[in-house]
């Protein structure tokens, strides 16, 4: 597999606050990688940094061979990175279908025509949204809203999907259904970086993880390798 995204010795700042410190990370094409850690560990900041939403410095943030440092967020999105934010940020008064149309973006010319996202393909992945397509997004359940947020991002035809705490606040049965839908995306070769605290949910999707604390990467490796260091789980991940 070829490297799709790499961060090399990246620092990020909120004003004078040093939020990320010397972070390096790599994600291959078609791979699903986890960001693990407690609240405040820096997982959301890392995703926002990739998207150009946080002041960043360092060697490079490279996506498809291009350095993203200093690039505006809209340009990063056009390169093929889609962010599913933790707070969902739907247009509550618009219908489900209209929310999807807001997210529509033409795929890059080299994209596989069979894998391009449109409303019909989104409805195949999330049948519940098809049932709700004419309802206002604001009346959806929490699980349906999360599905809509992911579906809207897919309408932008991303090559890399960043998901920030997708299972947060969802009932176990809904989280399991969402994991199954994301597993379908993985089987189709979509690359994903997932920030998550629900380890059952996370283990269903990825084999490799980076563990963060206080804006630093403390451990990295396969989940099996991390399992071999129970003290690390207890210190950095267990809640």
C-alpha positions in Angstrom: 0.0 0.0 0.0 1.2 3.5 -0.7 1.2 6.3 1.8 -1.8 8.6 1.4 -1.4 11.0 4.4 1.8 11.7 6.5 2.5 14.1 9.2 6.1 14.8 10.1 7.0 16.6 13.4 3.9 18.8 13.4 3.1 21.3 16.0 -0.2 23.2 16.3 -1.3 26.2 18.3 -4.4 27.9 19.6 -3.0 31.3 20.1 -0.1 30.9 22.5 -1.3 27.4 23.6 0.9 24.6 22.2 -1.9 22.1 21.4 0.1 19.5 19.3 3.7 18.7 19.9 6.0 17.0 17.4 3.3 14.7 16.0 4.2 12.3 13.3 1.6 9.9 11.7 1.2 7.9 8.5 -1.9 6.4 6.9 -1.9 4.2 3.8 -4.3 4.2 0.9 -7.3 2.0 1.8 -6.3 1.8 5.5 -8.4 2.6 8.6 -6.3 4.1 11.4 -7.5 5.0 14.9 -6.7 7.9 17.1 -7.1 6.8 20.7 -6.9 8.8 24.0 -8.9 10.5 26.6 -10.8 13.7 26.2 -8.4 16.6 25.7 -5.6 14.3 24.4 -5.4 16.2 21.1 -7.4 14.0 18.8 -9.8 16.6 17.5 -7.0 19.2 17.3 -5.1 16.8 15.1 -8.0 16.4 12.7 -8.6 20.1 12.6 -4.9 20.7 11.9 -5.0 18.3 8.9 -8.0 20.4 7.6 -6.1 23.7 8.0 -8.4 24.9 10.8 -5.6 25.3 13.3 -2.3 27.2 13.1 0.3 24.5 12.3 4.0 24.4 11.9 6.5 21.6 11.3 8.1 19.6 8.6 5.0 18.7 6.5 1.5 17.4 6.3 1.5 15.6 3.1 -1.6 14.3 1.3 -1.4 12.6 -2.1 2.1 14.1 -2.4 1.1 17.7 -1.7 2.1 19.6 1.5 -1.0 20.9 3.2 0.8 23.3 5.5 -0.4 26.8 4.9 -3.2 25.7 2.5 -6.7 27.0 3.2 -9.4 24.6 4.4 -11.5 24.8 1.2 -8.5 23.9 -0.9 -7.7 20.9 1.3 -11.3 19.7 1.0 -11.1 19.9 -2.8 -8.0 17.7 -2.7 -10.2 14.9 -1.3 -10.3 15.1 2.5 -13.7 15.1 4.2 -14.2 15.9 7.9 -17.1 14.5 9.9 -17.1 16.7 13.0 -18.0 15.6 16.4 -20.8 18.2 16.7 -22.4 17.2 13.3 -23.3 20.7 12.2 -26.3 19.9 10.1 -28.7 22.4 8.6 -31.6 21.6 10.9 -34.3 23.3 8.9 -33.3 21.7 5.6 -34.6 18.3 4.6 -32.3 15.3 4.7 -32.1 15.4 0.9 -31.2 19.1 0.8 -28.5 18.5 3.4 -27.0 15.9 1.1 -27.1 18.3 -1.8 -25.3 20.9 0.2 -22.4 18.5 0.5 -22.3 17.6 -3.2 -18.9 18.2 -4.9 -17.6 16.9 -8.2 -15.0 14.1 -7.8 -11.5 14.6 -9.2 -11.2 13.5 -12.8 -9.1 10.4 -11.9 -11.8 9.1 -9.5 -13.3 5.7 -10.3 -16.7 6.5 -11.8 -18.2 3.4 -10.2 -17.3 4.7 -6.7 -18.5 8.3 -7.1 -21.0 9.3 -4.5 -24.5 10.6 -5.3 -27.8 10.6 -3.5 -28.8 7.2 -4.7 -25.5 5.6 -3.6 -25.8 7.3 -0.2 -29.3 5.9 0.3 -28.0 2.4 -0.5 -25.5 2.7 2.3 -28.0 4.4 4.7 -31.5 3.1 3.9 -32.9 5.0 6.9 -32.0 8.3 5.3 -33.9 7.4 2.2 -37.0 6.8 4.4 -36.4 10.2 6.0 -35.3 12.2 2.9 -38.1 14.7 3.0 -38.0 15.3 6.7 -36.1 18.2 8.4 -32.7 17.2 9.6 -33.4 18.7 13.0 -36.1 16.1 13.9 -33.9 13.1 13.3 -32.6 10.9 16.1 -29.0 11.1 17.2 -28.1 8.0 15.2 -29.8 9.3 12.1 -28.1 12.7 12.4 -24.7 10.9 12.6 -25.6 9.0 9.5 -26.6 12.2 7.7 -23.4 13.9 8.7 -21.3 11.1 7.3 -23.5 10.8 4.2 -23.2 14.6 3.5 -19.4 14.3 3.7 -19.4 11.3 1.3 -21.2 13.5 -1.2 -18.0 15.4 -1.5 -16.3 12.3 -2.9 -13.4 12.2 -0.4 -10.4 10.0 -0.8 -9.8 10.2 3.0 -12.5 10.5 5.6 -11.8 12.0 9.0 -14.3 10.9 11.6 -14.3 12.6 15.0 -15.9 10.5 17.7 -18.6 9.0 15.4 -20.1 6.7 18.1 -20.3 9.3 20.8 -23.7 9.4 22.4 -25.1 6.6 20.4 -26.9 3.6 21.9 -24.9 0.3 21.6 -27.2 -1.1 18.9 -27.0 2.1 16.8 -23.2 2.3 17.2 -23.0 -1.3 16.0 -25.1 -0.6 13.0 -22.9 2.5 12.2 -19.7 0.3 12.5 -21.2 -2.1 10.0 -21.8 0.7 7.6 -18.3 2.1 8.0 -17.0 -1.4 7.5 -18.7 -1.4 4.1 -16.8 1.8 3.2 -13.6 0.2 4.4 -14.3 -2.9 2.1 -14.6 -0.5 -0.8 -11.2 0.9 -0.1 -12.0 4.2 1.4 -9.3 5.4 3.7 -10.3 6.6 7.2 -8.8 8.2 10.2 -11.1 7.7 13.2 -10.9 9.4 16.6 -12.8 7.2 19.0 -13.2 6.3 22.7 -15.6 3.4 22.2 -13.1 0.6 21.9 -15.7 -2.0 20.9 -16.7 0.2 18.0 -13.1 1.0 17.1 -11.9 -2.6 17.1 -14.5 -3.5 14.5 -13.0 -1.1 12.0 -9.2 -0.9 12.4 -6.1 -2.9 13.1 -3.7 0.0 13.8 -3.8 3.0 16.2 -2.0 6.0 17.5 -2.5 6.7 21.2 -2.4 10.4 22.2 -2.0 12.3 25.5 -1.5 16.0 26.0 -1.0 16.7 22.3 1.7 14.0 21.9 1.7 10.6 20.3 2.6 8.2 23.2 2.2 4.8 21.5 1.5 3.5 18.0 1.1 0.1 16.5 -1.5 -2.6 15.9 -4.2 -3.1 18.5 -2.6 -6.5 19.3 0.7 -4.8 20.0 -1.0 -2.2 22.2 -2.9 -5.0 24.0 0.6 -6.3 25.0 1.1 -3.1 27.0 -1.8 -3.0 29.4 -0.1 -0.3 31.4 -0.3 2.0 28.4 -4.0 1.2 27.9 -4.7 2.0 31.5 -2.7 5.3 31.5 -3.7 6.7 28.1 -6.9 5.1 27.0 -9.0 3.4 29.8 -11.8 5.5 31.1 
